[in-house]
Amino acid sequence: MSEKKQGLNLDNMLYQMSPAKLHDITLEKGLGKEASSGALAINTGEFTGRSPMDRFIVKDEITKDEIWWGDINIPFEPEKFDKLHQKVLDYLDGKELYVRDCYACADPNYRMNIRVVNELPWSNMFVYNMFIRPSDEELKNFEPEWTVVNAPGYMADVAIDGTRQHNFAILNFTKKIALVGGTGYTGEIKKGIFSALNFILPVFKNTLPMHCSANVGKDGDTAIFFGLSGTGKTTLSADPNRKLIGDDEHGWNNENAVFNFEGGCYAKVINLSEENEPDIFRAIKKGALLENVIMGEDGEVDFADTSITQNTRVSYPLYHIDNVQRPSIGKNPKNIFFLTADAFGVLPPISKLTPAQAAYHFISGYTAKVAGTEAGVVEPIPSFSACFGAPFMPLHPAKYAEMLSRKMQEAGVNVWLVNTGWTGGPYGVGTRMKLKYTRAMISAALNGDLGLYNYDNYHIHSVFGVAQPRECPGVPTSVLSPRTTWNDDEAYYKTAFKLSNAFRENFKKFEEIASEEIRRGGPQRYAF
């Protein structure tokens, strides 16, 4: 019998393949096409995004009293995990597999060694792009702490395996295994490790994990951008005047540093253009992996075509961007931005938050779904995701909020709420906030050009209580007041109170653990 390691036959394993070789293998097997830019374009199949209801955590001695169990963190029996794990290994046995050793966390004091076993070559290319790549010297004595087993072709038997449907993503903290099957969506791989770190770092290393992007200025000032998908984390952190630390996942440690978990970027490419997002556009070249895009016969990508999904993506290694921080570590942040794509068009384009408001909005994690993003969505719907990343947060949101509040106060951070969504009316009536205005507002905040926090320089919003600046370099004054852009006060306030009621309704589940000060950080308690 052939030698086995971690239950897998080593004979058919292709170890640490170069991205160029994986690119070629994918083309040879007819699993992808090459774009005119040189990037590899693939289709992830049935699933073009994460499946939150099919994400599980094994409930055992390590997790049973720590995890915030519920609809987000769904328990899975250890015995069923063992049986399903073995079935996946049996399925993979004898197949040509792609194995990569890599690690997460740019700060060596928090580094996690990872071994990823992929059924598909392009999945292994994604792993090369997204995790940190060890040097040849580091690989000599590499010992994985966690293992990811990724089998898109294995379909679970719901009646026997204990899953909800045939796809699954399961974390086992005792065995340190992330098991992903039945889905080709690559984001499940990195989000599995991100979710593991969101448990390990706060519980065992007193470090705050964050679903955010980050960059650093010429003077070493770090900025953090929290936000859900589609709010602009990747776009706004890719600033030509600042060095990118990372675009999605970071830790904030007790040594006054922010560090990237990843070695690459995973950016949405819907409506991508070189004019608006030059760094991302130029990063799409040989070595990048495009997902679920539409290409012409000439290999040109139509970034506006969402016939497969609105969640079109590209992954690429950080070295595809010139303006990056090396290593991916920054000092304590000076400014934190909460990004929201408010499809109701009532939140100010930028506002400064008090500590209580910052905690409230962090726990709330608001953005909005618009028509077309999901089946049945025909008008804007408020969407709340605690800590701007609830699907990846194994602990109660209060734990992360407490850590963030403490760190913000210790570092004396300015916190801003930025609406990258609609102005002049809700979705379907108003228009999306111009990117050049959002960039100008963020630059002004970073440069200290938004004035002192007082009533002369700011207007206190009558519904949400946040402080919106009256002036900002490079932005028309009328744009800074959402009510003014509507030209219909009654319609504006009706919509504003509708959204404020949604905030209050969502926050009810957190009221028992939130202080009175934090509760007062929310919108005013009256309705139109």
C-alpha positions in Angstrom: 0.0 0.0 0.0 1.3 3.4 -0.8 2.5 5.7 1.9 -0.2 7.9 3.3 -0.2 11.2 5.2 -3.2 12.8 6.9 -5.2 9.9 5.4 -4.3 10.7 1.8 -2.3 8.8 -0.7 0.9 10.7 -1.5 1.6 9.1 -4.9 -0.8 11.3 -6.8 -0.1 14.6 -5.0 1.4 17.5 -6.9 3.1 19.6 -4.3 3.8 23.3 -4.3 3.1 23.7 -8.0 3.8 27.2 -9.5 0.9 29.3 -10.5 2.1 29.2 -14.1 2.0 25.4 -14.1 -1.5 25.3 -12.4 -2.7 27.8 -15.0 -1.5 25.4 -17.8 -3.0 22.3 -16.2 -6.3 24.0 -15.9 -6.3 24.9 -19.5 -5.1 21.4 -20.5 -8.0 19.8 -18.6 -10.5 22.2 -20.1 -11.4 23.7 -16.8 -10.8 27.3 -17.7 -9.9 29.8 -20.4 -7.2 32.5 -20.7 -8.3 36.1 -20.8 -6.6 38.6 -23.1 -4.9 40.0 -20.0 -3.2 36.7 -19.4 -5.3 35.9 -16.3 -7.0 32.5 -15.9 -10.8 32.6 -16.0 -12.9 29.8 -14.5 -16.4 29.1 -13.5 -17.0 27.9 -9.9 -20.1 26.0 -10.9 -23.3 25.7 -8.9 -22.1 28.1 -6.1 -20.9 31.6 -7.0 -20.7 32.8 -3.4 -20.6 31.6 0.1 -23.4 29.5 1.6 -23.8 30.7 5.2 -26.4 28.2 6.2 -24.1 25.3 5.3 -21.2 26.5 7.5 -20.8 24.4 10.6 -18.5 24.2 13.7 -17.8 20.9 15.5 -19.2 21.2 19.0 -16.7 19.7 21.4 -14.8 20.4 24.6 -12.9 23.4 23.0 -15.9 25.0 21.5 -19.1 24.1 23.4 -18.8 26.9 26.0 -17.1 29.5 23.8 -19.0 29.7 20.5 -22.1 31.9 20.0 -24.2 29.0 18.8 -27.2 29.8 16.5 -28.1 30.4 12.9 -24.6 31.8 12.2 -22.5 29.2 14.1 -24.3 25.9 13.5 -23.1 23.0 15.7 -22.0 19.7 14.1 -21.5 16.4 16.0 -17.9 15.2 16.3 -18.8 11.6 15.3 -20.6 12.8 12.2 -17.6 14.9 11.3 -15.2 12.0 11.6 -17.4 9.8 9.3 -17.8 12.6 6.8 -14.1 13.4 6.8 -13.3 9.8 6.1 -15.8 9.7 3.3 -14.2 12.7 1.7 -10.7 11.2 2.1 -12.0 8.0 0.4 -13.4 10.1 -2.4 -10.1 11.8 -3.0 -8.0 8.7 -2.7 -6.4 7.9 -6.0 -7.2 11.3 -7.6 -4.5 13.7 -8.7 -4.5 16.2 -5.9 -2.8 19.6 -5.5 -1.2 20.3 -2.2 0.2 23.6 -0.9 1.9 24.6 2.3 1.4 28.2 3.2 0.6 30.4 6.2 -1.7 33.1 7.5 -0.8 36.2 9.5 2.1 38.5 8.4 3.1 39.1 12.0 5.5 36.1 12.8 4.2 36.1 16.4 0.7 35.1 15.2 1.6 33.0 12.2 -0.5 29.9 11.5 1.0 27.2 9.2 -1.6 25.7 6.9 -1.6 22.8 4.5 -4.3 22.9 1.8 -5.3 19.8 -0.3 -7.3 20.7 -3.4 -9.2 18.5 -5.8 -8.9 21.1 -8.6 -5.8 22.9 -10.0 -7.4 26.3 -10.1 -8.5 26.0 -6.5 -4.8 25.5 -5.6 -3.9 28.6 -7.6 -6.4 30.5 -5.5 -4.6 29.3 -2.4 -1.2 30.4 -3.8 -2.7 33.9 -4.4 -4.5 34.3 -1.1 -2.3 32.9 1.6 1.2 33.9 2.5 3.9 32.1 0.5 6.7 30.5 2.6 10.3 30.8 1.3 12.2 27.7 0.2 14.1 27.8 3.5 10.8 28.0 5.5 9.4 25.0 3.6 12.3 22.7 4.7 11.0 22.3 8.2 7.4 23.2 7.5 4.9 21.6 9.9 1.2 22.4 9.3 -0.9 23.4 12.3 -4.2 23.4 10.3 -5.3 21.4 7.3 -7.8 22.4 4.7 -9.4 19.6 2.7 -11.2 20.9 -0.4 -13.3 18.5 -2.4 -15.8 20.4 -4.7 -16.8 17.2 -6.4 -17.9 15.4 -3.2 -21.6 15.7 -2.6 -22.8 14.9 1.0 -25.7 12.6 1.6 -28.0 14.7 3.8 -29.8 11.8 5.4 -26.6 10.2 6.5 -24.0 12.9 6.8 -25.9 15.5 8.9 -25.5 18.4 6.5 -28.3 20.7 5.3 -27.7 19.9 1.7 -24.9 18.4 -0.4 -22.4 21.3 0.1 -20.7 22.0 3.4 -17.9 23.9 5.1 -17.0 22.6 8.6 -14.4 23.7 11.2 -13.0 21.2 13.7 -10.9 23.1 16.3 -9.8 19.9 18.1 -8.5 18.2 15.0 -7.6 21.6 13.4 -9.2 20.7 10.1 -11.4 22.8 7.7 -13.5 20.5 5.6 -15.0 22.0 2.4 -17.1 19.9 0.0 -19.8 20.1 -2.7 -18.9 23.7 -3.7 -16.3 25.1 -6.1 -16.6 28.6 -4.7 -13.0 29.4 -3.6 -14.0 32.0 -1.0 -15.1 29.1 1.3 -11.4 28.1 1.6 -10.1 31.4 2.9 -13.2 32.2 4.9 -12.7 28.9 6.7 -9.3 29.9 8.0 -10.5 33.4 8.7 -13.3 32.0 10.9 -10.8 29.8 12.7 -8.5 32.8 13.4 -11.6 34.8 14.6 -11.8 32.2 17.4 -8.2 31.5 18.1 -6.9 35.1 18.2 -9.3 36.6 20.7 -9.6 33.5 22.9 -6.0 32.4 23.1 -3.9 35.5 22.0 -6.0 38.5 23.2 -5.8 39.9 19.6 -8.7 41.4 17.7 -9.5 39.9 14.3 -11.2 42.2 11.8 -13.1 41.9 8.5 -11.5 45.0 7.1 -9.0 46.4 4.6 -6.1 48.6 5.7 -3.5 51.0 4.3 -0.7 53.2 5.6 0.3 56.8 4.8 3.8 58.2 4.1 4.0 59.2 7.8 3.2 55.7 9.0 -0.4 56.5 9.9 -2.6 53.4 9.5 -6.3 53.6 8.3 -8.8 50.7 8.6 -11.8 50.2 6.5 -14.6 48.0 7.8 -17.5 47.1 5.5 -19.5 44.3 4.0 -19.2 43.0 0.4 -19.9 45.7 -2.1 -19.3 48.7 0.1 -15.8 49.5 -1.2 -13.2 48.0 1.2 -10.9 46.9 -1.6 -11.5 49.9 -3.8 -11.0 52.6 -1.2 -8.0 51.0 0.5 -6.2 50.8 -2.9 -5.1 54.5 -2.7 -2.2 55.6 -4.9 -1.0 57.9 -2.1 -1.0 55.2 0.5 0.5 51.7 0.7 -1.9 48.8 0.9 -1.5 46.5 3.9 -4.4 44.2 2.9 -7.9 44.3 1.5 -10.0 41.9 3.7 -8.7 40.3 6.9 -6.5 41.7 9.6 -5.5 41.4 13.3 -4.9 44.2 15.8 -2.5 43.0 18.4 -1.4 44.3 21.8 2.0 45.4 20.4 0.2 48.4 18.7 0.3 46.8 15.2 -2.2 45.9 12.5 -1.3 42.9 10.4 -2.7 41.2 7.3 -3.9 37.6 7.5 -3.4 37.1 3.8 -0.9 37.2 0.9 -3.3 38.4 -1.7 -6.5 40.2 -2.6 -9.9 38.8 -3.5 -11.7 41.7 -5.2 -15.2 42.1 -6.8 -14.9 43.0 -10.4 -18.5 44.0 -11.2 -18.3 47.1 -13.4 -14.5 47.3 -13.0 -12.7 50.0 -15.0 -9.1 51.1 -15.2 -10.2 54.7 -14.6 -12.0 54.1 -11.3 -9.9 51.2 -9.9 -6.6 51.3 -11.7 -4.7 49.1 -9.1 -7.2 46.3 -9.3 -7.6 46.5 -13.0 -3.8 46.3 -13.7 -3.4 43.4 -11.2 -5.5 41.3 -13.5 -2.7 39.7 -15.5 -0.9 36.3 -15.7 -1.2 34.7 -12.3 -4.6 36.3 -11.4 -7.7 34.1 -11.2 -11.0 35.4 -12.5 -14.2 33.8 -11.3 -17.5 33.6 -13.1 -16.9 36.5 -15.6 -18.1 36.6 -19.2 -15.5 36.8 -21.9 -15.8 37.4 -25.7 -14.1 35.1 -28.2 -11.1 37.5 -28.2 -10.6 36.9 -24.4 -11.8 40.4 -23.5 -13.8 40.4 -20.2 -17.1 42.2 -20.0 -17.0 43.3 -16.4 -20.6 44.7 -16.7 -22.0 41.3 -17.6 -23.6 39.7 -14.5 -25.4 36.9 -16.3 -23.6 34.3 -14.1 -23.5 36.3 -10.9 -23.2 39.8 -9.5 -20.4 38.4 -7.3 -17.8 38.2 -10.1 -14.3 38.1 -8.5 -10.6 38.1 -9.1 -7.8 36.8 -6.8 -4.2 37.9 -7.2 -1.1 37.9 -5.0 -0.2 41.2 -3.3 2.9 41.5 -5.4 0.7 42.3 -8.4 0.2 45.7 -6.8 3.3 48.0 -6.7 2.1 50.2 -3.8 2.0 47.7 -1.0 3.4 47.7 2.5 6.2 45.1 3.0 5.8 43.3 5.3 2.0 43.6 5.6 2.1 45.3 9.0 1.1 48.8 10.1 1.2 50.8 13.4 -1.8 51.5 15.5 -4.5 53.1 13.3 -5.3 56.8 13.4 -8.6 56.6 11.5 -11.2 53.9 11.2 -13.9 54.0 8.5 -17.2 52.1 8.6 -18.3 51.7 5.0 -22.0 51.2 4.2 -23.8 51.2 0.8 -27.0 52.8 2.0 -29.5 52.1 -0.8 -32.1 54.2 1.1 -30.0 57.2 0.4 -30.5 58.8 3.8 -27.2 58.5 5.6 -24.7 61.3 5.2 -21.8 60.6 2.8 -19.4 60.9 5.7 -20.0 61.6 9.4 -17.9 61.5 12.5 -18.9 59.1 15.3 -18.6 59.3 19.1 -17.2 56.3 20.9 -20.7 55.1 21.8 -21.9 55.6 18.2 -18.8 53.7 16.9 -19.6 50.7 19.1 -23.3 50.8 18.1 -22.5 50.9 14.4 -19.8 48.2 14.7 -22.2 45.8 16.4 -24.9 46.7 13.9 -22.8 46.3 10.7 -25.3 47.9 8.4 -25.5 47.9 4.6 -28.4 47.4 2.2 -29.4 44.8 -0.4 -30.7 46.2 -3.7 -32.9 44.8 -6.4 -31.3 42.1 -8.4 -28.7 41.0 -5.8 -31.0 38.2 -4.5 -34.1 36.5 -5.8 -37.2 38.3 -4.7 -35.4 41.6 -3.8 -37.3 44.3 -5.6 -36.6 47.3 -3.4 -33.9 48.2 -0.9 -33.7 45.9 2.2 -31.6 46.8 5.3 -28.9 44.2 5.9 -27.1 43.9 9.2 -24.1 41.8 9.8 -22.6 42.2 13.3 -19.0 43.4 13.4 -19.2 43.8 9.6 -18.6 40.1 9.3 -21.1 38.0 11.3 -20.8 34.9 9.1 -17.2 34.5 10.1 -17.4 35.4 13.8 -17.6 32.4 16.1 -17.8 34.4 19.3 -20.6 36.7 20.5 -20.4 40.1 18.7 -20.1 41.8 22.1 -16.7 40.2 22.5 -15.3 41.8 19.4 -17.0 45.1 20.1 -15.5 45.3 23.6 -12.0 44.6 22.2 -12.4 47.2 19.4 -13.8 49.9 21.8 -10.9 49.4 24.2 -8.3 49.6 21.4 -9.9 52.6 19.8 -9.9 54.5 23.1 -6.3 53.5 23.9 -5.1 54.6 20.4 -7.2 57.7 20.3 -8.7 56.8 16.9 -11.1 58.9 14.9 -14.1 56.9 13.6 -16.1 57.8 10.5 -19.2 56.4 9.0 -19.0 56.6 5.2 -22.0 56.0 2.9 -20.8 54.7 -0.4 -24.4 54.0 -1.5 -27.1 56.3 -2.8 -27.6 60.1 -2.8 -30.5 62.2 -4.0 -33.0 59.5 -3.3 -33.2 55.7 -2.7 -32.0 53.1 -5.2 -34.0 53.4 -8.4 -34.5 57.2 -7.8 -31.2 58.6 -6.7 -27.7 57.9 -8.0 -24.7 56.0 -6.5 -22.3 58.3 -4.7 -19.5 59.3 -7.0 -16.3 57.5 -6.2 -14.2 60.7 -6.6 -16.3 62.4 -3.8 -15.9 59.4 -1.5 -12.2 59.4 -2.1 -12.0 63.2 -1.4 -13.9 62.8 1.8 -11.7 60.0 3.1 -8.6 62.0 2.1 -9.9 65.0 4.0 -10.5 62.8 7.1 -7.0 61.3 6.8 -5.4 64.7 6.3 -7.3 66.4 9.2 -9.1 68.7 6.8 -12.7 68.2 8.1 -12.3 70.6 10.9 -12.8 70.3 14.7 -15.6 68.3 16.1 -18.0 71.1 17.1 -21.3 72.6 16.1 -19.7 75.3 13.9 -18.1 72.8 11.6 -20.6 69.9 11.8 -24.3 69.5 11.7 -25.9 66.9 14.0 -28.2 64.7 11.9 -31.7 65.0 13.3 -32.6 61.2 13.0 -29.3 59.3 13.3 -27.5 61.8 15.7 -24.2 61.6 13.8 -22.1 64.7 13.0 -21.9 65.5 9.3 -19.3 68.1 8.2 -20.6 71.2 6.6 -17.7 71.5 4.2 -15.1 69.2 2.6 -12.4 70.0 0.0 -13.3 68.6 -3.4 -17.0 67.9 -2.5 -19.9 70.1 -3.3 -21.5 71.4 -0.1 -24.9 70.2 -1.1 -23.7 66.6 -1.4 -22.7 66.6 2.3 -26.3 66.9 3.3 -28.4 63.9 2.2 -31.7 65.7 2.9 -30.7 68.6 0.6 -30.0 66.2 -2.3 -33.5 64.8 -2.1 -35.4 68.1 -2.7 -38.4 66.5 -0.8 -38.2 66.8 3.0 -41.2 64.7 3.7 -40.1 61.8 1.5 -36.6 62.0 3.0 -37.7 61.9 6.6 -40.2 59.1 6.0 -37.4 57.0 4.5 -34.9 58.0 7.2 -37.2 57.0 10.0 -37.9 53.7 8.2 -34.2 52.9 8.3 -33.8 54.1 11.9 -36.6 51.8 12.9 -34.8 48.9 11.2 -31.6 49.7 13.1 -33.5 49.7 16.4 -35.3 46.4 15.6 -32.1 44.7 14.7 -30.3 46.0 17.8 -32.9 44.4 20.2 -31.0 41.1 20.2 -27.9 43.0 21.5 -29.6 45.2 24.1 -29.0 42.9 27.0 -25.2 42.9 26.5 -24.8 46.6 25.4 -24.3 49.3 27.9 -26.8 52.2 28.1 -24.1 54.5 26.5 -23.8 52.2 23.5 -27.6 51.9 23.2 -27.7 55.7 23.1 -25.3 55.6 20.2 -28.1 54.5 17.9 -30.6 56.6 16.0 -33.2 58.8 17.8 -36.1 56.8 19.3 -39.0 58.2 17.5 -40.7 57.5 14.2 -42.3 59.6 11.5 
